[in-house]
């Protein structure tokens, strides 16, 4: 028999550490709901400005809620995480961070603080949020931070991704999807956080549509799956249907070519930004943010050495009205 539990946002931590005391102990198959902070630790509000971005305390970034101890979990097992429900707050934000704390792929080219506040409520039922009149972004909620404790002792930042999960920022792991993580310590010690309303693969300006989130997951321990040594995931029919509903009009992509994979990605992103400025009349800052929440980085070619080819592609279905269509 399984049970349902709730964990509040007060149970937050900023490091993966297998010595953390669990906030909850459950059996395999239990369903748990969470009240989650956004990726900035809820420091930004609907009225925040670029000045608030510059003053953000980034030591509070990417808080995780937990950890949860699953009684049947042992090293060598796999923790199966099913995403049952994800609901965003009424607003979200996308920011460009300045200086030494900048996360963006082109951080050196966008040195100033910027922020966009998104209305996530008005068109919730229609499934989109407005970037600006004529450009709609599909709402596709997912969690950026989903992980379990490391085998090694000590503290590990919640900002990077690891083989045990963490800040994996994968937009495909949404409602109906399943994530599998390799268990390294007794109880697994599961935590999650960092709600996103939408993101492109790559999160190129350093932020998605960041939002606090109400999340419900089911945690199940599985045995005998030793091939799962890093995060694996299975996408859902609902995820595919959601994107089909938004319509498919093709995509525009710019290719970046370079012997360094990161530099090839930077070139591809610059190319897409240049197209958005020249053909759609957006500013460079608008283009950078739009790419972060809606464009996908893809490795188009990785075998014809010495160069890699990376595409930065944008679905044309986001352009819904003049002057963009």
Residue pairs with C-beta under 8 A, 6 or more apart in sequence:
2 27
2 28
2 29
2 30
2 31
3 26
3 27
3 30
3 31
4 30
4 31
4 32
4 33
5 24
5 26
5 30
5 31
5 32
5 33
6 32
6 33
6 34
6 35
7 23
7 24
7 32
7 33
7 34
7 35
7 65
7 66
7 68
8 35
8 65
9 34
9 35
9 36
9 37
9 42
9 65
9 212
11 23
11 65
11 66
12 37
12 41
12 63
12 64
12 65
12 193
13 20
13 63
13 64
13 66
13 67
13 158
13 191
14 59
14 60
14 62
14 63
14 64
14 157
14 158
15 155
15 156
15 157
15 158
16 64
16 147
16 149
16 150
16 155
16 156
16 157
16 158
16 162
16 164
16 166
16 191
17 149
17 154
17 155
17 156
18 149
18 150
18 151
18 152
18 153
18 184
18 185
18 189
19 153
20 67
20 149
20 189
22 66
22 67
22 68
22 69
22 187
22 189
23 66
23 67
23 68
24 32
24 66
24 68
24 69
25 68
25 69
25 70
25 71
25 187
26 32
26 68
26 69
26 70
26 71
26 219
27 70
27 71
27 72
28 70
28 71
28 72
28 73
28 219
28 220
28 221
29 218
29 219
29 220
30 70
30 218
30 219
31 84
31 216
31 217
31 218
32 68
32 216
32 217
32 218
32 219
33 85
33 214
33 215
33 216
34 65
34 192
34 193
34 213
34 214
34 215
34 216
34 217
35 65
35 212
35 214
36 65
36 143
36 192
36 193
36 194
36 195
36 212
36 213
36 214
36 215
37 63
37 65
37 193
37 194
37 212
38 44
38 89
38 92
38 93
38 194
38 195
38 210
38 211
38 212
38 213
39 61
39 62
39 144
39 145
39 193
39 194
39 195
39 196
39 207
39 208
39 210
40 56
40 60
40 61
40 93
40 95
40 210
41 57
41 60
41 61
41 63
42 212
43 52
43 56
43 57
43 60
44 52
44 53
44 56
44 93
44 95
44 115
44 210
46 91
46 117
47 117
48 93
48 115
48 117
49 115
50 112
50 113
50 114
50 115
51 113
52 115
53 95
53 96
53 97
53 98
53 113
53 114
53 115
54 98
54 113
56 95
56 97
58 97
58 101
61 158
61 159
62 144
62 145
62 157
62 158
62 159
62 167
62 193
62 194
63 145
63 158
63 193
63 194
64 145
64 147
64 158
64 191
64 192
64 193
64 194
65 191
65 192
65 193
66 189
66 190
66 191
66 192
67 148
67 149
67 189
67 190
67 191
68 188
68 189
68 190
68 191
68 219
69 187
69 188
69 189
70 79
70 187
70 188
70 190
70 219
70 221
71 187
72 221
73 79
73 183
73 186
73 187
73 188
73 221
74 183
74 186
75 151
75 183
75 184
75 185
75 186
76 183
76 226
77 183
77 188
77 221
77 222
77 223
77 225
78 180
78 181
78 182
78 183
78 221
78 222
78 223
78 225
78 228
79 148
79 180
79 181
79 183
79 188
79 190
79 219
79 220
79 221
79 222
80 178
80 179
80 180
80 219
80 220
80 221
80 222
81 146
81 178
81 179
81 180
81 181
81 190
81 217
81 218
81 219
82 177
82 178
82 217
82 218
82 220
83 142
83 143
83 173
83 174
83 175
83 176
83 177
83 178
83 179
83 215
83 216
83 217
84 175
84 216
84 217
84 218
85 175
85 214
85 215
85 216
86 141
86 142
86 143
86 174
86 175
86 195
86 213
86 214
86 215
86 216
87 141
87 213
87 214
87 215
88 120
88 139
88 141
88 195
88 197
88 211
88 212
88 213
89 120
89 195
89 211
89 212
89 213
90 119
90 120
90 121
91 117
91 118
91 119
91 120
91 121
91 211
92 117
92 118
92 120
92 129
92 197
92 209
92 210
92 211
93 115
93 116
93 117
93 118
93 207
93 209
93 210
93 211
94 115
94 116
94 118
94 205
94 207
94 208
94 209
94 210
94 289
94 292
94 293
95 113
95 114
95 115
95 116
95 206
95 207
95 210
96 102
96 104
96 110
96 112
96 113
96 114
96 115
96 205
96 206
96 207
96 285
96 288
96 289
97 103
97 104
97 107
97 113
97 206
97 207
98 111
98 112
98 113
99 111
102 110
102 111
102 206
103 205
103 206
103 207
104 110
104 204
104 205
104 206
104 288
104 292
105 202
105 204
105 205
105 206
105 262
105 265
105 266
105 269
106 204
106 205
106 266
106 269
106 270
106 273
106 288
107 206
109 270
110 205
110 284
110 285
110 288
114 285
114 289
116 131
116 289
118 129
118 130
118 197
118 209
118 211
119 129
119 130
120 129
120 139
120 197
120 209
120 211
122 130
123 129
123 130
123 136
124 139
127 138
127 139
127 242
127 245
127 246
128 136
128 137
128 138
128 139
128 246
129 136
129 137
129 139
129 197
129 198
129 209
130 136
130 137
131 137
131 286
131 290
131 293
131 294
131 318
132 286
133 321
134 319
134 320
134 321
134 322
134 323
134 324
134 325
135 290
135 318
135 319
135 320
135 324
136 318
136 320
137 198
137 209
137 293
137 294
137 318
138 198
138 242
138 243
138 246
138 318
139 197
139 198
140 171
140 174
140 197
140 198
140 199
140 239
140 242
140 243
141 174
141 175
141 195
141 196
141 197
141 211
141 213
142 170
142 171
142 172
142 173
142 174
142 195
142 196
142 199
143 173
143 192
143 193
143 194
143 195
143 196
143 213
143 215
144 167
144 168
144 169
144 193
144 194
144 195
144 196
144 199
144 208
145 158
145 166
145 167
145 168
145 191
145 192
145 193
145 194
146 165
146 166
146 168
146 173
146 179
146 181
146 192
147 158
147 162
147 164
147 165
147 166
147 167
147 168
147 181
147 190
147 191
147 192
148 164
148 165
148 181
148 183
148 184
148 185
148 188
148 189
148 190
148 191
149 164
149 184
149 185
149 188
149 189
150 156
150 162
150 164
150 184
150 185
151 184
151 185
156 162
156 166
158 166
158 167
158 193
159 167
160 166
160 167
161 167
161 168
161 169
161 231
163 182
163 229
163 230
163 231
164 181
164 182
164 184
164 231
165 179
165 181
165 231
167 194
168 231
169 194
169 196
169 199
169 203
169 208
170 231
170 233
171 196
171 198
171 199
171 200
171 201
171 208
172 233
172 235
172 239
173 179
173 233
173 235
174 236
174 238
174 239
175 236
175 238
175 239
176 235
176 236
176 237
176 238
176 239
177 233
177 234
177 235
177 236
177 239
178 233
178 234
178 236
179 231
179 232
179 233
180 222
180 225
180 228
180 231
180 232
180 233
180 234
181 188
181 228
181 231
182 228
182 229
182 230
183 221
188 219
188 221
190 219
192 215
192 217
194 210
195 210
195 211
195 212
195 213
195 215
196 208
196 209
196 210
196 211
197 208
197 209
197 210
197 211
198 208
198 209
198 293
198 294
199 208
199 209
199 292
199 293
200 208
200 291
200 292
200 293
200 294
200 295
200 296
200 297
200 314
201 295
201 296
201 297
201 298
202 265
202 269
202 292
202 295
202 296
202 297
202 312
203 292
204 269
204 288
204 291
204 292
204 295
204 297
204 312
205 288
205 289
205 291
205 292
206 292
207 292
208 292
208 293
209 293
246 317
247 317
248 315
248 317
249 315
249 316
249 317
249 319
250 315
250 316
251 313
251 314
251 315
251 316
252 272
252 275
252 313
252 314
252 316
253 268
253 272
253 298
253 311
253 312
253 313
253 314
254 268
254 269
254 270
254 271
254 272
254 274
254 275
254 311
254 312
255 268
255 271
255 300
255 309
255 310
255 311
256 263
256 264
256 265
256 266
256 267
256 268
256 269
256 270
256 271
256 309
256 310
256 311
256 312
257 264
257 267
257 307
257 308
257 309
258 264
258 267
258 307
258 308
259 305
259 306
259 307
259 308
260 308
261 299
261 308
261 310
264 307
264 308
264 309
264 310
265 297
265 310
265 312
267 310
268 297
268 310
268 311
268 312
269 291
269 295
269 297
269 312
271 312
272 287
272 291
272 295
272 312
272 313
272 314
273 284
273 287
273 288
273 291
276 282
276 286
276 287
276 290
276 291
276 314
277 283
277 284
277 287
280 287
280 319
280 324
281 323
282 290
290 314
291 312
291 314
294 314
294 315
294 318
295 312
295 313
295 314
296 311
296 312
296 313
296 314
297 310
297 311
297 312
298 310
298 311
298 312
298 313
299 308
299 309
299 310
300 309
300 310
300 311
301 308
301 309
302 308
302 309
319 325
